[in-house]
Amino acid sequence: GGVTDIILTETLGTVDNTIEGFSYYPNPTTGTLNLSSVDTIENVEIYNMLGQRVIDQAIDATTSEVNVSNLTTGTYLMKVTVNGQVGAYRILKQ
């Protein structure tokens, strides 16, 4: 019978934090996710709905492809870092 205080300071995926000039397609995807940005894309991380990081890829370019063909069908959260800014996006794997 104790009391527990739980404070959430950050939750990835509850709100899409977007980066101006960044785009990705297709969504939903079956195998390859194309990334494009006006500024340099530094890193891409993809998380499953349990919060486990399933992909962590350094990019260091303005365009790139991320192979998601090995992921199971479902919803994922993609965290993108561009010029020090972090954006969060939902992606669907078919």
All heavy atoms as an XYZ file, in Angstrom:
710
protein
N       0.768     -1.199      0.000
C       0.000      0.000      0.000
C       0.809      1.263      0.000
O       0.488      2.158      0.762
N       1.840      1.400     -0.836
C       2.602      2.643     -0.918
C       2.109      3.534     -2.042
O       1.377      3.118     -2.928
N       2.502      4.763     -2.009
C       2.167      5.733     -3.047
C       3.400      5.946     -3.914
O       4.503      6.123     -3.409
C       1.714      7.075     -2.422
C       1.440      8.089     -3.509
C       0.495      6.865     -1.551
N       3.206      5.910     -5.224
C       4.303      6.103     -6.164
C       3.991      7.275     -7.070
O       2.907      7.339     -7.650
C       4.512      4.837     -7.028
O       4.745      3.733     -6.166
C       5.681      5.007     -7.960
N       4.915      8.206     -7.181
C       4.773      9.318     -8.119
C       5.557      8.985     -9.377
O       6.748      8.688     -9.298
C       5.317     10.625     -7.528
C       4.460     11.141     -6.388
O       3.241     10.881     -6.414
O       5.011     11.801     -5.491
N       4.892      9.050    -10.522
C       5.546      8.817    -11.801
C       5.457     10.105    -12.601
O       4.362     10.622    -12.827
C       4.884      7.658    -12.575
C       5.003      6.371    -11.775
C       5.517      7.521    -13.948
C       4.262      5.208    -12.372
N       6.595     10.603    -13.017
C       6.643     11.840    -13.783
C       7.278     11.536    -15.134
O       8.410     11.050    -15.198
C       7.461     12.922    -13.052
C       6.807     13.236    -11.705
C       7.568     14.178    -13.916
C       7.647     14.128    -10.816
N       6.544     11.793    -16.220
C       7.072     11.608    -17.563
C       7.517     12.956    -18.092
O       6.727     13.879    -18.203
C       6.001     11.021    -18.488
C       5.476      9.638    -18.113
C       4.362      9.222    -19.047
C       6.591      8.626    -18.157
N       8.796     13.062    -18.412
C       9.301     14.332    -18.917
C       9.376     14.357    -20.432
O       9.355     15.410    -21.033
C      10.702     14.626    -18.346
O      11.569     13.549    -18.688
C      10.643     14.799    -16.835
N       9.474     13.192    -21.072
C       9.559     13.134    -22.516
C       8.999     11.800    -22.978
O       9.334     10.759    -22.447
C      11.011     13.243    -22.975
C      11.170     13.206    -24.463
C      12.635     13.339    -24.878
O      13.427     13.888    -24.117
O      12.936     12.877    -25.975
N       8.136     11.852    -23.966
C       7.628     10.617    -24.547
C       7.747     10.722    -26.053
O       7.132     11.570    -26.677
C       6.160     10.344    -24.162
O       5.373     11.477    -24.515
C       6.022     10.066    -22.681
N       8.575      9.887    -26.628
C       8.782      9.862    -28.065
C       7.537      9.302    -28.725
O       7.100      8.220    -28.396
C       9.998      8.999    -28.402
C      10.367      8.874    -29.872
C      10.755     10.236    -30.425
C      11.520      7.910    -30.033
N       6.956     10.054    -29.638
C       5.846      9.539    -30.409
C       4.491     10.072    -30.032
O       3.538      9.846    -30.761
N       4.340     10.778    -28.921
C       3.017     11.300    -28.594
C       2.682     12.508    -29.451
O       1.538     12.752    -29.763
C       2.908     11.682    -27.106
O       3.941     12.611    -26.795
C       3.026     10.459    -26.219
N       3.686     13.261    -29.847
C       3.492     14.414    -30.719
C       4.585     14.358    -31.773
O       5.739     14.104    -31.462
C       3.609     15.737    -29.919
C       3.502     16.923    -30.843
C       2.564     15.808    -28.829
N       4.212     14.590    -33.033
C       5.233     14.632    -34.067
C       5.959     15.962    -33.996
O       5.361     17.020    -34.160
C       4.603     14.454    -35.453
C       4.270     13.008    -35.756
O       4.644     12.142    -34.951
O       3.639     12.758    -36.785
N       7.251     15.921    -33.710
C       8.112     17.094    -33.744
C       8.807     17.050    -35.090
O       9.661     16.202    -35.308
C       9.147     17.048    -32.613
C       8.482     17.041    -31.260
O       7.553     17.782    -31.028
N       8.948     16.187    -30.376
N       8.433     17.931    -35.991
C       8.949     17.864    -37.345
C      10.087     18.856    -37.558
O      10.207     19.841    -36.843
C       7.833     18.126    -38.371
O       7.289     19.423    -38.138
C       6.732     17.083    -38.257
N      10.900     18.575    -38.548
C      12.023     19.426    -38.928
C      11.699     20.027    -40.285
O      11.413     19.299    -41.236
C      13.329     18.611    -38.994
C      13.652     17.996    -37.636
C      14.478     19.480    -39.491
C      14.805     17.021    -37.658
N      11.749     21.337    -40.362
C      11.468     22.020    -41.621
C      12.512     21.635    -42.670
O      13.710     21.619    -42.393
C      11.480     23.536    -41.411
C      10.961     24.298    -42.603
C      10.784     25.773    -42.313
O      10.484     26.116    -41.163
O      10.950     26.562    -43.254
N      12.041     21.276    -43.866
C      12.939     20.896    -44.945
C      13.275     19.420    -44.993
O      14.013     18.980    -45.868
N      12.749     18.636    -44.046
C      12.988     17.191    -44.027
C      11.753     16.460    -44.529
O      10.623     16.816    -44.179
C      13.317     16.704    -42.613
C      13.407     15.205    -42.509
C      14.532     14.535    -42.951
C      12.353     14.459    -42.008
C      14.610     13.150    -42.882
C      12.412     13.085    -41.933
C      13.550     12.427    -42.372
N      11.959     15.432    -45.358
C      10.835     14.607    -45.817
C      11.282     13.154    -45.920
O      12.475     12.858    -46.016
C      10.303     15.097    -47.171
O      11.299     14.976    -48.164
N      10.296     12.265    -45.907
C      10.567     10.834    -46.039
C       9.398     10.192    -46.759
O       8.267     10.645    -46.656
C      10.810     10.182    -44.680
C       9.623     10.220    -43.744
C       8.824      9.094    -43.558
C       9.287     11.387    -43.055
C       7.746      9.128    -42.706
C       8.205     11.424    -42.201
C       7.438     10.306    -42.029
O       6.347     10.333    -41.195
N       9.677      9.144    -47.509
C       8.654      8.441    -48.281
C       9.201      7.079    -48.687
O      10.414      6.894    -48.675
C       8.246      9.266    -49.516
C       9.388      9.474    -50.495
C       9.596      8.594    -51.556
C      10.302     10.522    -50.337
C      10.646      8.759    -52.439
C      11.356     10.696    -51.215
C      11.509      9.822    -52.254
O      12.564      9.978    -53.129
N       8.379      6.124    -49.063
C       6.923      6.103    -48.907
C       6.550      5.729    -47.476
O       7.323      5.092    -46.768
C       6.490      4.992    -49.864
C       7.654      4.037    -49.881
C       8.889      4.904    -49.702
N       5.392      6.125    -47.095
C       4.862      5.777    -45.776
C       3.377      5.507    -45.931
O       2.634      6.441    -46.185
C       5.100      6.894    -44.774
C       4.843      6.457    -43.348
O       4.954      5.290    -43.032
N       4.474      7.392    -42.509
N       2.945      4.264    -45.845
C       3.645      3.063    -45.386
C       4.685      2.566    -46.396
O       4.610      2.865    -47.572
C       2.538      2.040    -45.194
C       1.332      2.567    -45.864
C       1.531      4.015    -46.098
N       5.622      1.795    -45.895
C       6.695      1.253    -46.717
C       6.778     -0.261    -46.549
O       6.328     -0.798    -45.545
C       8.048      1.893    -46.355
O       9.047      1.407    -47.244
C       8.442      1.604    -44.918
N       7.366     -0.904    -47.547
C       7.552     -2.354    -47.463
C       9.012     -2.744    -47.308
O       9.308     -3.840    -46.849
C       6.995     -3.056    -48.719
O       7.632     -2.496    -49.871
C       5.492     -2.892    -48.821
N       9.933     -1.847    -47.698
C      11.329     -2.244    -47.631
C      12.321     -1.123    -47.485
O      13.263     -1.211    -46.708
N      12.155     -0.042    -48.228
C      13.118      1.047    -48.204
C      12.412      2.356    -47.900
O      11.395      2.674    -48.495
C      13.848      1.166    -49.551
O      14.514     -0.067    -49.821
C      14.879      2.276    -49.527
N      12.978      3.104    -46.981
C      12.466      4.411    -46.619
C      13.454      5.442    -47.153
O      14.641      5.404    -46.836
C      12.360      4.506    -45.095
C      11.509      5.594    -44.497
C      10.065      5.503    -44.965
C      11.570      5.518    -42.981
N      12.988      6.342    -48.019
C      13.829      7.375    -48.613
C      13.780      8.624    -47.755
O      12.692      9.082    -47.388
C      13.353      7.698    -50.027
C      13.421      6.497    -50.939
O      14.494      6.041    -51.278
N      12.271      5.961    -51.295
N      14.947      9.190    -47.454
C      15.047     10.385    -46.630
C      15.652     11.511    -47.452
O      16.565     11.290    -48.246
C      15.938     10.132    -45.419
C      15.670      8.887    -44.584
C      16.706      8.775    -43.481
C      14.277      8.914    -44.011
N      15.147     12.731    -47.233
C      15.660     13.894    -47.941
C      15.561     15.103    -47.029
O      14.568     15.276    -46.313
C      14.847     14.119    -49.217
O      15.297     15.274    -49.884
N      16.590     15.960    -47.074
C      16.589     17.147    -46.234
C      17.373     18.262    -46.903
O      18.313     18.009    -47.670
C      17.218     16.832    -44.876
O      17.246     17.985    -44.070
N      16.990     19.484    -46.603
C      17.729     20.646    -47.082
C      19.099     20.683    -46.413
O      20.100     20.999    -47.045
C      16.937     21.946    -46.791
C      17.747     23.171    -47.142
C      15.607     21.936    -47.518
N      19.146     20.361    -45.121
C      20.391     20.325    -44.361
C      20.839     18.874    -44.175
O      20.105     17.934    -44.448
C      20.195     20.984    -42.996
C      19.887     22.472    -43.119
O      20.578     23.155    -43.889
O      18.942     22.932    -42.453
N      22.036     18.685    -43.661
C      22.615     17.354    -43.490
C      21.866     16.537    -42.439
O      21.665     16.995    -41.313
C      24.098     17.472    -43.079
O      24.790     18.169    -44.111
C      24.730     16.102    -42.896
N      21.463     15.346    -42.825
C      20.856     14.386    -41.904
C      22.010     13.702    -41.181
O      22.843     13.053    -41.811
C      20.010     13.341    -42.648
C      18.934     14.018    -43.504
C      19.396     12.342    -41.664
C      18.284     13.093    -44.518
N      22.063     13.861    -39.878
C      23.170     13.304    -39.110
C      22.938     11.844    -38.742
O      23.823     11.011    -38.897
C      23.380     14.124    -37.837
C      23.747     15.571    -38.118
C      23.647     16.451    -36.891
O      23.539     15.921    -35.767
O      23.666     17.682    -37.064
N      21.741     11.545    -38.233
C      21.486     10.210    -37.698
C      19.995      9.888    -37.785
O      19.161     10.777    -37.709
C      21.936     10.153    -36.236
C      21.972      8.746    -35.708
O      22.668      7.903    -36.235
N      21.203      8.482    -34.657
N      19.697      8.604    -37.923
C      18.315      8.120    -37.917
C      18.243      6.937    -36.961
O      19.076      6.023    -37.027
C      17.859      7.673    -39.321
C      16.502      7.014    -39.266
C      17.840      8.843    -40.279
N      17.273      6.979    -36.066
C      17.009      5.860    -35.165
C      15.546      5.473    -35.329
O      14.690      6.338    -35.436
C      17.256      6.263    -33.714
C      18.685      6.658    -33.420
C      18.855      7.183    -32.010
O      18.175      6.690    -31.088
O      19.665      8.100    -31.832
N      15.274      4.178    -35.345
C      13.902      3.687    -35.437
C      13.632      2.816    -34.226
O      14.454      1.960    -33.861
C      13.656      2.925    -36.751
C      13.862      3.893    -37.941
C      12.258      2.320    -36.777
C      13.665      3.279    -39.295
N      12.486      3.063    -33.591
C      12.086      2.359    -32.374
C      10.783      1.609    -32.611
O       9.889      2.107    -33.298
C      11.853      3.363    -31.236
C      13.096      4.093    -30.813
C      13.515      5.234    -31.480
C      13.856      3.638    -29.738
C      14.662      5.914    -31.087
C      14.996      4.311    -29.338
C      15.400      5.448    -30.023
O      16.535      6.114    -29.635
N      10.667      0.421    -32.019
C       9.389     -0.278    -32.056
C       8.474      0.317    -30.984
O       8.883      1.209    -30.230
C       9.565     -1.798    -31.906
C      10.149     -2.200    -30.572
O      10.117     -1.464    -29.580
N      10.693     -3.408    -30.519
N       7.259     -0.148    -30.887
C       6.289      0.432    -29.959
C       6.582      0.082    -28.499
O       5.969      0.634    -27.596
C       4.865      0.021    -30.344
C       4.441      0.560    -31.710
S       4.743      2.322    -31.952
C       3.534      3.029    -30.863
N       7.540     -0.800    -28.263
C       7.975     -1.102    -26.898
C       9.103     -0.164    -26.461
O       9.588     -0.250    -25.338
C       8.448     -2.549    -26.792
C       7.393     -3.616    -27.069
C       8.022     -5.000    -27.059
C       6.267     -3.518    -26.060
N       9.535      0.720    -27.379
C      10.608      1.649    -27.070
C      11.993      1.098    -27.311
O      12.983      1.716    -26.954
N      12.080     -0.071    -27.948
C      13.378     -0.680    -28.240
C      13.918     -0.136    -29.559
O      13.195     -0.097    -30.563
C      13.235     -2.197    -28.345
C      12.747     -2.845    -27.076
C      12.275     -4.274    -27.310
O      11.667     -4.575    -28.324
N      12.565     -5.144    -26.349
N      15.170      0.294    -29.555
C      15.788      0.792    -30.789
C      16.095     -0.404    -31.682
O      16.815     -1.317    -31.290
C      17.051      1.574    -30.467
C      17.659      2.223    -31.692
C      18.809      3.144    -31.370
N      19.743      2.492    -30.464
C      20.473      3.141    -29.584
N      20.386      4.436    -29.466
N      21.308      2.491    -28.797
N      15.534     -0.389    -32.890
C      15.727     -1.501    -33.819
C      16.648     -1.127    -34.980
O      17.185     -2.004    -35.649
C      14.375     -2.043    -34.344
C      13.591     -2.693    -33.211
C      13.550     -0.950    -35.002
N      16.822      0.177    -35.228
C      17.751      0.653    -36.256
C      18.423      1.914    -35.727
O      17.764      2.798    -35.174
C      17.025      0.959    -37.591
C      16.504     -0.325    -38.233
C      17.960      1.696    -38.565
C      15.719     -0.116    -39.519
N      19.730      2.001    -35.910
C      20.505      3.192    -35.561
C      21.520      3.373    -36.678
O      22.445      2.576    -36.807
C      21.198      3.013    -34.207
C      21.885      4.277    -33.728
O      21.897      5.286    -34.471
O      22.417      4.263    -32.617
N      21.321      4.399    -37.500
C      22.136      4.551    -38.692
C      22.666      5.978    -38.800
O      21.890      6.927    -38.803
C      21.287      4.189    -39.916
C      22.019      4.203    -41.219
C      21.138      3.680    -42.355
O      20.260      2.856    -42.156
N      21.381      4.166    -43.547
N      23.981      6.121    -38.886
C      24.596      7.416    -39.157
C      24.434      7.707    -40.644
O      24.660      6.828    -41.478
C      26.067      7.396    -38.772
N      24.043      8.933    -40.993
C      23.771      9.267    -42.382
C      24.840     10.211    -42.950
O      25.507      9.906    -43.908
C      22.372      9.905    -42.543
C      21.285      8.984    -41.971
C      22.109     10.257    -44.003
C      21.076      7.693    -42.701
N      24.954     11.412    -42.392
C      25.910     12.433    -42.821
C      25.779     12.781    -44.305
O      26.764     12.835    -45.035
C      27.343     12.013    -42.475
C      28.292     13.202    -42.467
O      27.837     14.328    -42.163
O      29.480     13.026    -42.775
N      24.524     13.004    -44.742
C      24.224     13.391    -46.121
C      22.851     14.053    -46.148
O      22.114     14.000    -45.169
C      24.239     12.164    -47.033
N      22.504     14.656    -47.280
C      21.184     15.292    -47.393
C      20.128     14.332    -47.932
O      18.932     14.595    -47.800
C      21.234     16.545    -48.286
O      21.754     16.173    -49.568
C      22.096     17.626    -47.656
N      20.549     13.225    -48.531
C      19.608     12.190    -48.973
C      20.172     10.828    -48.590
O      21.386     10.633    -48.537
C      19.372     12.213    -50.500
O      20.617     11.985    -51.161
C      18.768     13.539    -50.946
N      19.260      9.903    -48.322
C      19.698      8.560    -47.955
C      18.517      7.602    -48.039
O      17.370      8.023    -48.188
C      20.258      8.552    -46.532
O      20.793      7.282    -46.232
N      18.828      6.321    -47.925
C      17.819      5.276    -47.852
C      18.061      4.464    -46.583
O      19.202      4.213    -46.216
C      17.895      4.340    -49.054
C      17.562      4.991    -50.368
C      17.663      4.019    -51.533
O      18.242      2.918    -51.368
O      17.176      4.361    -52.617
N      16.967      4.080    -45.937
C      17.054      3.220    -44.761
C      16.317      1.925    -45.089
O      15.143      1.956    -45.459
C      16.438      3.901    -43.515
C      16.463      2.957    -42.324
C      17.167      5.189    -43.196
N      17.009      0.806    -44.967
C      16.419     -0.497    -45.253
C      15.646     -0.967    -44.025
O      16.228     -1.227    -42.978
C      17.517     -1.492    -45.620
C      16.972     -2.850    -45.973
O      15.777     -3.116    -45.887
N      17.862     -3.733    -46.367
N      14.329     -1.072    -44.169
C      13.480     -1.544    -43.071
C      12.836     -2.891    -43.402
O      11.908     -3.319    -42.724
C      12.396     -0.492    -42.709
C      13.018      0.773    -42.165
C      11.489     -0.193    -43.892
N      13.340     -3.560    -44.432
C      12.734     -4.814    -44.886
C      12.788     -5.913    -43.830
O      11.952     -6.808    -43.823
C      13.385     -5.294    -46.182
O      14.748     -5.554    -45.972
N      13.754     -5.836    -42.912
C      13.872     -6.876    -41.889
C      12.952     -6.634    -40.689
O      12.858     -7.476    -39.803
C      15.323     -7.006    -41.415
C      15.836     -5.718    -40.795
O      15.362     -4.638    -41.110
N      16.823     -5.826    -39.928
N      12.266     -5.496    -40.649
C      11.337     -5.214    -39.548
C      10.009     -5.923    -39.781
O       9.581     -6.099    -40.925
C      11.083     -3.704    -39.427
C      12.293     -2.826    -39.143
C      11.873     -1.358    -39.068
C      12.985     -3.251    -37.864
N       9.354     -6.310    -38.713
C       8.042     -6.932    -38.836
C       6.995     -5.862    -39.137
O       7.198     -4.674    -38.881
C       7.652     -7.681    -37.544
O       7.663     -6.766    -36.458
C       8.612     -8.821    -37.261
N       5.868     -6.282    -39.666
C       4.776     -5.373    -39.983
C       4.300     -4.673    -38.715
O       4.150     -5.304    -37.676
C       3.606     -6.160    -40.615
O       4.085     -6.784    -41.800
C       2.446     -5.260    -40.938
N       4.102     -3.354    -38.830
C       3.608     -2.614    -37.671
C       3.986     -1.153    -37.715
O       4.486     -0.638    -38.705
N       3.759     -0.475    -36.605
C       4.039      0.948    -36.454
C       5.354      1.137    -35.717
O       5.625      0.453    -34.734
C       2.902      1.635    -35.671
O       1.669      1.415    -36.355
C       3.144      3.129    -35.540
N       6.146      2.070    -36.197
C       7.441      2.381    -35.600
C       7.564      3.895    -35.445
O       6.860      4.654    -36.098
C       8.587      1.870    -36.485
C       8.637      0.370    -36.551
C       7.854     -0.333    -37.463
C       9.449     -0.356    -35.693
C       7.881     -1.712    -37.512
C       9.487     -1.743    -35.740
C       8.697     -2.412    -36.649
O       8.728     -3.779    -36.690
N       8.482      4.305    -34.592
C       8.785      5.712    -34.405
C      10.200      5.963    -34.909
O      11.124      5.228    -34.566
C       8.680      6.096    -32.928
C       7.300      5.861    -32.312
C       7.348      6.106    -30.820
C       6.271      6.748    -32.968
N      10.328      6.994    -35.741
C      11.628      7.330    -36.305
C      12.093      8.659    -35.711
O      11.381      9.654    -35.764
C      11.524      7.445    -37.832
C      12.814      7.846    -38.501
S      12.735      7.777    -40.317
C      11.520      9.059    -40.663
N      13.286      8.644    -35.154
C      13.904      9.843    -34.585
C      15.023     10.261    -35.529
O      15.940      9.498    -35.796
C      14.449      9.520    -33.191
C      15.139     10.667    -32.508
C      15.632     10.205    -31.144
C      16.621     11.156    -30.541
N      17.187     10.634    -29.284
N      14.916     11.476    -36.055
C      15.866     11.976    -37.041
C      16.584     13.190    -36.472
O      15.942     14.081    -35.901
C      15.134     12.372    -38.346
C      16.105     12.903    -39.375
C      14.356     11.200    -38.902
N      17.904     13.244    -36.646
C      18.683     14.405    -36.227
C      19.227     15.095    -37.475
O      19.940     14.479    -38.271
C      19.847     14.002    -35.305
O      19.328     13.247    -34.206
C      20.575     15.227    -34.776
N      18.847     16.371    -37.643
C      19.296     17.188    -38.770
C      19.840     18.490    -38.207
O      19.106     19.241    -37.566
C      18.132     17.486    -39.748
C      18.580     18.429    -40.858
C      17.561     16.207    -40.339
N      21.125     18.741    -38.452
C      21.750     19.985    -37.980
C      21.511     20.234    -36.493
O      21.236     21.353    -36.076
C      21.244     21.174    -38.789
C      22.291     21.701    -39.734
O      23.373     21.157    -39.853
N      21.952     22.772    -40.418
N      21.550     19.190    -35.690
C      21.352     19.320    -34.252
C      19.904     19.352    -33.813
O      19.615     19.289    -32.622
N      18.969     19.455    -34.751
C      17.539     19.421    -34.419
C      17.049     17.984    -34.467
O      17.467     17.204    -35.321
C      16.712     20.241    -35.413
C      16.956     21.718    -35.373
C      16.023     22.412    -36.345
O      15.907     22.010    -37.499
N      15.354     23.449    -35.886
N      16.144     17.641    -33.569
C      15.606     16.287    -33.512
C      14.134     16.316    -33.890
O      13.364     17.117    -33.363
C      15.781     15.672    -32.098
C      15.168     14.293    -32.038
C      17.258     15.615    -31.735
N      13.761     15.446    -34.811
C      12.367     15.306    -35.217
C      11.906     13.882    -34.971
O      12.699     12.938    -35.034
N      10.617     13.713    -34.683
C      10.033     12.392    -34.443
C       8.896     12.167    -35.435
O       8.057     13.050    -35.621
C       9.534     12.281    -33.016
N       8.893     11.002    -36.058
C       7.921     10.687    -37.105
C       7.419      9.266    -36.924
O       8.186      8.383    -36.559
C       8.567     10.820    -38.487
C       9.176     12.171    -38.727
C      10.496     12.425    -38.364
C       8.444     13.194    -39.313
C      11.072     13.670    -38.573
C       9.017     14.441    -39.537
C      10.321     14.669    -39.161
O      10.880     15.897    -39.361
N       6.154      9.043    -37.257
C       5.592      7.683    -37.252
C       5.755      7.086    -38.625
O       5.480      7.742    -39.636
C       4.110      7.729    -36.896
C       3.848      7.974    -35.444
C       2.372      7.800    -35.114
N       2.143      8.197    -33.754
C       1.752      9.404    -33.381
N       1.531     10.332    -34.278
N       1.565      9.681    -32.105
N       6.203      5.836    -38.678
C       6.262      5.130    -39.948
C       5.518      3.807    -39.818
O       5.439      3.223    -38.732
C       7.710      4.886    -40.423
C       8.523      4.098    -39.410
C       8.404      6.194    -40.742
C       9.877      3.681    -39.912
N       4.947      3.372    -40.909
C       4.219      2.111    -40.962
C       4.970      1.151    -41.869
O       5.268      1.475    -43.012
C       2.803      2.325    -41.490
C       1.901      3.224    -40.656
C       0.588      3.472    -41.388
C       1.656      2.610    -39.310
N       5.265     -0.024    -41.359
C       5.919     -1.063    -42.149
C       4.871     -2.079    -42.543
O       4.160     -2.612    -41.704
C       7.029     -1.714    -41.299
C       7.615     -2.998    -41.873
C       8.309     -2.793    -43.181
C       9.114     -3.978    -43.650
N       8.443     -5.236    -43.783
N       4.731     -2.316    -43.843
C       3.766     -3.302    -44.342
C       4.448     -4.616    -44.646
O       5.596     -4.688    -44.901
C       3.076     -2.796    -45.601
C       2.174     -1.635    -45.323
C       1.415     -1.213    -46.563
O       1.889     -1.325    -47.683
N       0.235     -0.671    -46.367
